[in-house]
Amino acid sequence: MSEAEDWSMTESYAQLKVSLLIALLVLACSASVVIVNRKGSLGASASPSKDSFIIPYWLPYFGHFFHLWYNWQGFFRRAKMTSAVQSLVTIQVLGQRCAIILKPDLSKKVFERQASSLNQNTLHWHMLANVYGADAKLWESFMKVNQAPSYYGNEELASDLTLRINASLESHLPDLVSFSESAIDQYEWERLANATLTEQTYGMRLRPAVEIDLLALLRSFTGAIHLTSLVGSDFSDTCPSALKDISDFEHGWKYLLIRVSPWLPIPPLTKAYIARRTLTKVISSFYDALHAEASSEPLPSQWRDLSDVSPVVKARSAFWRNQGVPKSLRVAADLEFIWE
């Protein structure tokens, strides 16, 4: 057999493999569509008597993932308009099915049910384990301390925290915009809002002006004030990226909630995982420092002064310590506490 014939057979074999792969993919997609359409569709023929039905999708396993990634608001808007008779639909995302409530009236009825119908502890644990990174093996420990007081209900502690926030807002309000040209000299909330120094004409003179995302500026500014008032200034000094990490964590929150794999190339998801790892690491070290301070021991090397940590956080730390709560659960719960 000649070299040309060998090359021709190799090329034909490669084309055959590609054709078979494409055929299998098309067959899998077609089977997926057929199966889903037998159970439910977005069309007007969907039975209103069913509590939930599956929105059709083409790709097995991925399901509606790309719809949600590209434009999740538009996807749900179309679903609501097309299936006007349905209150509850089911979507498929990366091998998992999620029930979505489309009508506010139904959500009110769900949350008005007794605890036997809607287990709030299960929902809270789902959030701690999937979003905030608690060890999945600590369910029993969580059940023992799930009635932990928030300390916001304590009038004295809540009043102290409110006074701290108000005083900090008043003292830092003149620093809302620094008019610094260099990003190094700007405050963290300015950098997160993409502040840019320019010049604009006022009358006959050019004066410095700042182009900035006002909503992002206000969110970042108030976030920085609340964070410092809650956990003290040393927390921000030890973790200068804390405010940005919280912002990145918030942007990728929805992916963590549905347990999207961190290996998928989704920038908000990747940033959210990195931010969560950074925040949990610094929170773990922070509570080690609080424990050392409460025990009159030397603080870890990266911490200098915890005197301005709010009594709310110190009371919460003392509660975790007295209850012997595992560190993974404690850190996840405190990340939830700080983020909220």
C-alpha positions as CSV (number, residue, x, y, z in Angstrom):
1,M,0.0,0.0,0.0
2,S,1.4,3.4,-1.0
3,E,2.0,6.3,1.3
4,A,-0.7,8.3,-0.4
5,E,-3.2,5.5,0.2
6,D,-2.2,5.3,3.9
7,W,-2.7,9.0,4.3
8,S,-6.1,8.8,2.6
9,M,-7.2,6.1,4.9
10,T,-6.0,7.9,8.0
11,E,-7.8,11.1,6.9
12,S,-11.0,9.1,6.2
13,Y,-10.8,7.4,9.6
14,A,-10.5,10.8,11.3
15,Q,-13.4,12.2,9.4
16,L,-15.5,9.2,10.4
17,K,-14.7,9.7,14.1
18,V,-15.7,13.4,13.8
19,S,-18.9,12.5,12.0
20,L,-19.8,9.9,14.6
21,L,-19.1,12.4,17.4
22,I,-21.3,15.0,15.8
23,A,-24.0,12.4,15.2
24,L,-23.9,11.3,18.8
25,L,-24.1,14.9,20.0
26,V,-27.1,15.6,17.8
27,L,-28.8,12.4,18.9
28,A,-28.2,13.3,22.6
29,C,-29.6,16.8,22.1
30,S,-32.6,15.4,20.2
31,A,-33.3,12.8,22.8
32,S,-33.0,15.5,25.5
33,V,-35.5,17.8,23.7
34,V,-38.0,14.9,23.2
35,I,-37.8,13.8,26.8
36,V,-38.2,17.3,28.2
37,N,-41.0,18.2,25.8
38,R,-42.9,15.0,27.0
39,K,-42.7,16.4,30.6
40,G,-43.5,20.0,29.9
41,S,-42.8,23.0,27.7
42,L,-43.1,26.7,27.6
43,G,-45.9,26.6,25.1
44,A,-49.5,27.5,25.8
45,S,-50.4,23.8,25.8
46,A,-48.7,23.3,29.1
47,S,-51.2,22.0,31.6
48,P,-52.0,24.5,34.3
49,S,-52.8,21.7,36.7
50,K,-49.2,20.7,37.0
51,D,-47.2,22.3,39.9
52,S,-44.0,22.4,37.9
53,F,-42.8,21.6,34.4
54,I,-39.4,21.6,32.8
55,I,-38.5,24.4,30.4
56,P,-37.1,22.8,27.2
57,Y,-33.4,22.8,26.6
58,W,-31.1,21.5,23.8
59,L,-27.8,20.5,25.6
60,P,-27.8,17.6,28.0
61,Y,-26.1,18.3,31.4
62,F,-25.6,22.0,30.6
63,G,-29.4,22.6,30.2
64,H,-30.2,26.3,30.5
65,F,-26.8,27.3,31.8
66,F,-25.8,29.3,28.7
67,H,-29.2,31.1,28.7
68,L,-28.6,32.2,32.4
69,W,-25.0,33.1,31.7
70,Y,-25.8,35.3,28.7
71,N,-28.9,37.0,29.9
72,W,-30.7,35.5,32.9
73,Q,-33.1,38.4,33.3
74,G,-34.3,38.1,29.7
75,F,-34.5,34.3,30.0
76,F,-36.9,34.5,33.0
77,R,-38.8,37.4,31.4
78,R,-39.5,35.3,28.4
79,A,-40.4,32.3,30.5
80,K,-42.9,34.3,32.5
81,M,-44.5,35.9,29.4
82,T,-44.7,32.6,27.5
83,S,-46.0,30.4,30.4
84,A,-48.5,32.9,31.8
85,V,-50.6,30.1,33.3
86,Q,-47.8,28.6,35.3
87,S,-46.6,29.7,38.7
88,L,-43.7,27.2,39.0
89,V,-41.2,26.0,36.4
90,T,-38.1,23.8,36.5
91,I,-34.8,24.5,34.9
92,Q,-31.7,22.3,34.3
93,V,-28.3,23.8,35.2
94,L,-25.2,21.6,35.0
95,G,-27.0,18.4,35.8
96,Q,-29.1,19.9,38.6
97,R,-32.8,20.8,38.5
98,C,-33.9,24.0,40.2
99,A,-37.5,25.0,40.8
100,I,-38.2,28.7,40.0
101,I,-41.2,30.6,41.3
102,L,-42.6,33.0,38.6
103,K,-45.4,34.6,40.5
104,P,-44.9,36.6,43.8
105,D,-48.2,35.3,45.2
106,L,-46.9,31.8,45.3
107,S,-43.7,32.8,46.9
108,K,-45.6,34.4,49.7
109,K,-47.7,31.3,50.3
110,V,-44.5,29.2,50.3
111,F,-42.9,31.2,53.0
112,E,-46.1,31.5,55.0
113,R,-46.2,27.7,55.5
114,Q,-45.4,25.9,58.7
115,A,-41.8,24.8,59.4
116,S,-42.8,21.2,58.6
117,S,-43.5,22.3,55.0
118,L,-40.6,24.6,54.5
119,N,-37.5,23.7,56.6
120,Q,-35.7,27.0,57.2
121,N,-32.8,25.2,58.8
122,T,-32.2,23.2,55.6
123,L,-32.3,26.4,53.5
124,H,-29.9,28.1,55.8
125,W,-27.5,25.2,55.7
126,H,-27.7,25.0,51.9
127,M,-26.6,28.7,51.9
128,L,-23.7,28.1,54.4
129,A,-22.4,25.0,52.6
130,N,-22.7,26.1,49.0
131,V,-22.3,29.9,49.1
132,Y,-20.2,30.5,52.2
133,G,-18.0,27.4,52.1
134,A,-19.0,25.5,55.3
135,D,-17.8,21.9,55.6
136,A,-20.6,19.7,54.4
137,K,-19.9,17.3,57.2
138,L,-20.8,19.8,59.9
139,W,-24.6,19.5,59.6
140,E,-25.0,18.2,63.1
141,S,-22.8,21.0,64.6
142,F,-24.9,23.5,62.7
143,M,-28.1,22.1,64.1
144,K,-26.8,22.5,67.6
145,V,-26.0,26.2,67.2
146,N,-28.5,27.2,64.6
147,Q,-30.3,29.3,67.1
148,A,-27.3,31.5,67.7
149,P,-28.4,35.0,68.6
150,S,-27.7,37.7,65.9
151,Y,-27.0,40.3,68.6
152,Y,-28.8,42.8,66.4
153,G,-31.8,42.3,68.7
154,N,-29.8,43.5,71.7
155,E,-30.8,47.1,72.0
156,E,-27.5,48.2,73.6
157,L,-25.3,46.5,71.1
158,A,-27.4,47.6,68.1
159,S,-27.4,51.2,69.4
160,D,-23.6,51.1,69.8
161,L,-23.2,49.9,66.2
162,T,-25.5,52.5,64.8
163,L,-23.6,55.3,66.6
164,R,-20.4,53.9,65.3
165,I,-21.6,53.9,61.7
166,N,-23.1,57.4,61.9
167,A,-20.0,58.9,63.4
168,S,-17.8,57.2,60.8
169,L,-20.0,58.5,58.0
170,E,-19.8,62.0,59.3
171,S,-16.1,61.9,59.7
172,H,-15.4,60.3,56.3
173,L,-18.0,62.1,54.2
174,P,-15.5,64.9,53.2
175,D,-13.3,62.1,51.8
176,L,-15.9,60.8,49.5
177,V,-13.9,62.0,46.5
178,S,-10.2,62.9,46.8
179,F,-9.7,64.4,43.3
180,S,-6.4,62.5,43.1
181,E,-5.2,61.8,39.6
182,S,-3.2,58.7,40.6
183,A,-5.1,55.6,41.6
184,I,-2.6,54.9,44.3
185,D,-3.6,58.1,46.1
186,Q,-7.3,57.4,45.7
187,Y,-9.5,55.8,48.4
188,E,-10.6,52.2,47.9
189,W,-14.2,53.2,47.2
190,E,-13.0,55.6,44.4
191,R,-11.0,52.8,42.7
192,L,-13.9,50.4,42.8
193,A,-16.1,53.1,41.2
194,N,-13.5,53.8,38.4
195,A,-12.9,57.4,39.3
196,T,-11.1,59.4,36.6
197,L,-9.8,63.0,37.1
198,T,-10.6,65.3,34.2
199,E,-11.1,69.0,33.5
200,Q,-14.3,70.8,32.7
201,T,-15.2,74.3,31.8
202,Y,-17.0,76.4,34.4
203,G,-17.7,79.8,33.0
204,M,-14.3,81.0,31.5
205,R,-12.1,78.7,33.5
206,L,-11.1,75.0,33.5
207,R,-11.6,73.3,36.8
208,P,-10.8,69.8,37.9
209,A,-13.7,67.3,37.8
210,V,-14.1,63.6,38.5
211,E,-16.0,61.2,36.2
212,I,-17.2,58.3,38.4
213,D,-20.0,55.7,38.7
214,L,-22.1,57.4,41.3
215,L,-24.0,54.3,42.4
216,A,-20.9,52.2,42.6
217,L,-19.2,55.0,44.6
218,L,-22.0,55.2,47.2
219,R,-22.2,51.4,47.5
220,S,-18.4,51.1,48.0
221,F,-18.2,54.1,50.4
222,T,-21.0,52.9,52.6
223,G,-19.7,49.3,52.4
224,A,-16.2,50.5,53.6
225,I,-17.8,52.4,56.5
226,H,-19.9,49.5,57.6
227,L,-17.0,47.0,57.3
228,T,-14.7,49.2,59.4
229,S,-17.4,49.9,62.0
230,L,-18.2,46.2,62.3
231,V,-14.8,44.5,62.4
232,G,-12.4,47.5,63.0
233,S,-9.8,49.3,61.0
234,D,-7.1,46.6,61.5
235,F,-9.2,44.2,59.5
236,S,-9.0,46.4,56.4
237,D,-5.3,47.1,57.0
238,T,-4.6,43.3,57.2
239,C,-6.7,42.6,54.1
240,P,-6.6,45.7,51.9
241,S,-8.6,44.0,49.2
242,A,-11.5,43.1,51.5
243,L,-13.9,45.6,50.0
244,K,-13.1,44.4,46.4
245,D,-13.3,40.8,47.5
246,I,-16.8,41.3,49.0
247,S,-17.8,43.0,45.7
248,D,-16.4,40.1,43.6
249,F,-18.1,37.6,46.0
250,E,-21.4,39.3,45.5
251,H,-21.1,39.3,41.7
252,G,-20.5,35.6,41.6
253,W,-23.0,34.7,44.4
254,K,-25.6,33.2,42.1
255,Y,-23.1,30.7,40.6
256,L,-22.0,29.6,44.1
257,L,-25.6,29.1,45.1
258,I,-26.3,26.5,42.3
259,R,-22.8,24.9,42.9
260,V,-21.3,25.6,39.5
261,S,-17.9,24.0,39.2
262,P,-15.0,26.4,39.8
263,W,-13.2,24.9,36.8
264,L,-15.6,26.4,34.3
265,P,-14.2,29.6,32.6
266,I,-16.7,32.1,34.0
267,P,-14.9,35.2,35.2
268,P,-17.4,36.2,37.9
269,L,-17.4,32.6,39.2
270,T,-13.6,32.4,39.3
271,K,-13.4,35.8,41.1
272,A,-16.1,34.7,43.6
273,Y,-14.2,31.6,44.5
274,I,-10.9,33.5,44.9
275,A,-12.6,36.2,47.0
276,R,-14.3,33.6,49.2
277,R,-11.0,31.9,49.9
278,T,-9.3,35.2,50.7
279,L,-12.1,36.4,53.0
280,T,-12.4,33.0,54.8
281,K,-8.6,33.0,55.4
282,V,-8.6,36.5,56.9
283,I,-11.7,35.9,58.9
284,S,-10.2,32.7,60.4
285,S,-7.1,34.7,61.4
286,F,-9.2,37.5,62.7
287,Y,-11.1,35.3,65.1
288,D,-7.9,33.7,66.2
289,A,-6.7,37.2,67.1
290,L,-10.0,37.9,69.0
291,H,-9.6,34.7,70.9
292,A,-6.0,35.6,71.8
293,E,-7.2,39.0,73.0
294,A,-10.0,37.6,75.1
295,S,-7.5,35.1,76.6
296,S,-4.9,37.9,77.3
297,E,-2.4,36.3,75.0
298,P,-0.2,38.1,72.4
299,L,-1.9,38.8,69.1
300,P,-0.8,37.1,65.9
301,S,1.9,39.0,64.1
302,Q,-0.4,40.4,61.4
303,W,-2.7,42.0,63.9
304,R,-1.9,45.1,65.9
305,D,-5.0,46.6,67.5
306,L,-8.5,45.2,67.9
307,S,-9.8,47.9,70.2
308,D,-12.2,49.3,67.6
309,V,-13.9,46.0,66.8
310,S,-17.6,46.4,67.5
311,P,-19.1,44.8,70.6
312,V,-21.5,42.9,68.3
313,V,-18.6,41.0,66.7
314,K,-16.9,40.4,70.0
315,A,-20.1,39.0,71.5
316,R,-20.6,36.8,68.5
317,S,-17.0,35.5,68.8
318,A,-17.4,34.7,72.5
319,F,-20.6,32.8,71.7
320,W,-18.8,30.6,69.1
321,R,-15.9,30.0,71.4
322,N,-18.1,29.0,74.4
323,Q,-20.2,26.7,72.2
324,G,-17.1,25.0,70.8
325,V,-18.2,25.5,67.2
326,P,-15.8,24.1,64.5
327,K,-13.8,26.7,62.8
328,S,-15.1,25.9,59.3
329,L,-18.7,26.5,60.4
330,R,-17.8,29.5,62.4
331,V,-15.9,31.2,59.6
332,A,-18.7,30.5,57.0
333,A,-21.3,31.9,59.4
334,D,-19.2,35.0,60.0
335,L,-18.6,35.5,56.3
336,E,-22.4,35.4,55.9
337,F,-22.7,37.8,58.9
338,I,-20.2,40.3,57.4
339,W,-21.5,40.1,53.8
340,E,-25.1,40.7,54.8
